Amino acid sequence: MKILSTNLGSEKTINWKRKKLTTGIFKLPVNGSMFLGSRGVEGDHIHNLKVHGGLDKACYGYGTNYYPYWKALYPDLEWTYGMFGENLTISDLDEAEIKIGDIYKIGESIVQVSQPRQPCLKFAAKFGSTDAISQFIDFEHPGVYFRVIQEGKVKPGDEFNLDLRNQKALSVKQIFQLLYSKREVVNTAMAEEALFDSNLSSSAKDEIRRQWKVW
């Protein structure tokens, strides 16, 4: 895996379903280095810190290998990297192989995998369709949130060098399946396992408890 694009967003207000939404999801490539801070990416606008940013979700990465699927669904959109609100557009991303708690060295920074992305109303608004949320869930390629354990600059071309593999942890894809109760592939025992993982974000744990009724 390596960074293909670094992306930042500014505050933007849009009209969606007769409501005004203020968001930072409209990110664009910056074509250069970007500073990953422990609570967020420097210069990137986060409107709702309850669901994005902060220690557990300081930086979001999405795979360029998933772009063709979405372009086929939404060919009329203006496509650029950063389309999914990701700070890092990454080559060869595979959530089934990446474990919660995995640690990577990227450029000057060290990051740790904390949880998958969960789509929201603003994601649907960005794509101009309420179907986008269910399509995102069904596709099961949510991208990866990272916590930043060593701050530093990253840039396009920087490779993800695996520093520590959390072998016993569930994968990012399995956590995503738990978050959306995909009971054909995950089960209560896996939900309980996730709750004991200190590397999984607290917000993901709260949602798993709600979905699976386990404590």
N, C-alpha and C positions, 0 to 999 in steps of 0.2 A: 504494500500500500504506500502511496505517496500523495502529497498535496498537489492537486492540479490548479486550484484557485483558492484565494483568500477573499472573503466577502464580508462587507459591512453594510448595515442598514441605518437609515435615519428615521425619525418619527414621521409617520404618514397617516392621515385621516381619510377614510374612504366611506362611501355609502354602500351598505349591503343589507338587503331585505328591509328597507325603510329604516335602517339604523345607521348611526355613525360609529365607525370602529377606528380606534387609534392603535397603530401597530408598528412593530419594527421588522415584520416578516419580509418586507420588500428589500432584500439585500442584493448588492451588486459587487462584481469583482473590483478589487483595489489594485490588482496587478503589482503587488509588492509585499513587503513584510508586514506583519500584523503582530501586536503584542497580546499574548494570552495572560490575563491576570487571574488571580485566584477566585475572583467573584464575577468575572466576565471578560469579554474581549474589549480591549481599549478602543474607544471610538464607536462602539456598536450600541445602537439604541435598543433597550429592552423596556417595553411598556408595562408588562405585568410580571413583576419579580416573583409572584407566587407560582408561576408555571414555567418561567424561563430565567436563566441566569442564576446567580448565587453560587455557593460552594459546590453543590452537587451537579449543577448544570451550567458550568461556566462557559462551555464551548460545545457547539453542535456540529457534527460531521455527517455528510450524506454522500452516497456512492454515485460517481458518474456512470457506473455500469447500469444504474437503474433509470437513467434519463430516457433511453429509447422507449421503455414501456410507457412512461408518462407522456412523452411526445406523441405517441400513437393515439393516446386517449384525448389529448388536448392539442391538436396540431395547429390551432389558430392562435395560440398564445405566443407572446414574444419571449423566446427562450434564451436565457443566459445562465451561467453558473450562479449559484445562490438562490435558485428558483424555489427551493424548499425551506428557505430561511436558514440555510446552513452557513456557518462561518467558514468551514473547511469543506471543499468539494474534493473527494478522495477517490483515487483509482482502486479498483478491485476490492471494494468493501464487501465483507461477507459476515452478516450478523450471526449466522449459524456457527461460525468458527471463533468469533470473538467472545470471550468470557467476561462476565461482570468481575471487576477487580483487576483485569489485565492492565499492565503498565507499559506505556510506550514513551520512548524518547523521540521528540520531533524538533528539529532545529535546536534552539536554546531551551526549549520547554520540556517538561515531563508531565504526562497526563495519565489519568486512570479512568477506565470505563466505569460509568456509574448507573446507566439505564438506557433503554430505548426512548425514542421520541414518541409522544402521544399526540395525534392530530386534534386540532381545536377548530372553533368557528372561524377564526382568522385564516386558517389554512384553506378552508372551503371558500372563503371570500377571495383569497389570492387566486384560486383556480376558477372562480366564477361558477362554482357548482356545489350544491350540497352533497352530491354523490362522491365528491373527492374524499370525504372522511371515511366512508365505507370502503371505497376503493383502496385507500391507504391501509386500512386494517386488513383487508382481504389479501393484499399483495405481500404482506409480512416482511417488508424490507423498510424498517422504520428509521434507519440511521442510528447514530450513537451519540449520546451525551457523555462528555468528559468532565471530570473535576481536574483542576490544574494543581499539581503538587509541587511543581517548580515553574515559576513564572519565566517568560522569555519570549523572544521573537520567533516567528515561524514564517515561511514564505513558500510560494509555489516551487515544486521540485524537491522539497524536503521529504525524506522517507520516514515512515513509521517503523522505528526499530524496537522490536519487542524486548522489554527489559525484564518483565516478570509475567509468566503465564499462571493464572489462577486455575489450576487444573481441575479442582473439585467443584468449581462454581458452575451454575447454569449459564447458558449462552444468552447473549442479548436477544436472540430470536425466541428462545424459550420464555424469557421474562415477558416479552411482548405478547406471546400466546397466553400467558397467565393473566396479563392485564386485561385481555379481552375474552377470557374464559373459553378458550378453544379446547374444549374438553376431549376432543378426538385425539389430541396429541399431548396434552398435559393433564396433570391430576393433582389431587389434594396434597399428596406427599411432596410433590415438587413445589407447591405453594408454600408448604411449611418449611421446606429447605431454603427457599428464597428469603423467608422472613428471618432466618438465622444467619444470613450472609451480611456481615458488617459493611461490606463494600457497596451493597445495593442502596440507592437513595431512599431517604425516609418517605418521600412522596410516593414512590413506586410501591413501597411496602404498605402504605396506607390503602392504596387502591387494590392491592392483592388481598388484603384483609377484607375489604368491602366486597370484592367479587367472590371470594372463596369462603367467607365466613369462618376464617381461622384466625387464631390469636397466638 
